[in-house]
Amino acid sequence: MESLKNLEAAILRILEGYQGRENAISRDALVDCVNDDIRPIPLFPISDRTIRKTIKHLITQHGVAIGSCHDGYFMAETSDEIEAVCRYYDSYGLSSLFVSSKLRKIEMRDYLGQLSIKFSNQ
């Protein structure tokens, strides 16, 4: 894994203590822990939004198995947890595509075909 930035490393250090969905850390607690870890005397606290963006980066660019659930964030330990996280993203993505197809007034089946053609040409 390429070298991590300070914020990425801090999030990973904290999440290492939250293995498995049943041990998830709440979003607010994670924000507090990250701010304590990065800046003991915060001049400019790191926001929830920045942490969410960094977690997305850790997943998409570094392949880190970070899951989220109603209780917060966790390091996915088992293949079942990873599969559940993937199903969440699949569902979220399909839901967004469904909305887009309705706005474009295109049947979902046709829209997915169009997207398939667009992405295969890139």
Steps between C-alpha positions, in 0.01 A plus 500: 500500500639838403587732784202640683437859588472594868119503497481165321746346744311641800168359379657158443669503843166570664298254292747220572340493846154451348517163327169358383156654467404424859785726615421802281599847619241773461565775248512766774742294710724445197505874428596568863771232500649622173512858623664386824751290305590762237481817705501473879419872504280536192536832323279386213315178586472241226138474394277198466485570126880493467516172689230344278688617189825355636334168582367484144853567375642225723247256355522600135870582470659272759251212509451519876197299614319766703133437557227723627171421662237671713740485797793657317823385334696179540774296339330217313650174625315221328404430142134529611563852632679601181216353293244696708696823442515426125123430492442837668704680233331299222159598635599863542641515150198334341267730691686803364492359147127435535441866590717610207309274259168644618621857456619416148170317437687185393410149618760370744587201279568731203689749715731229636567390142590855403731532797665171413574629150630835636740333745626239252596780258716682756 
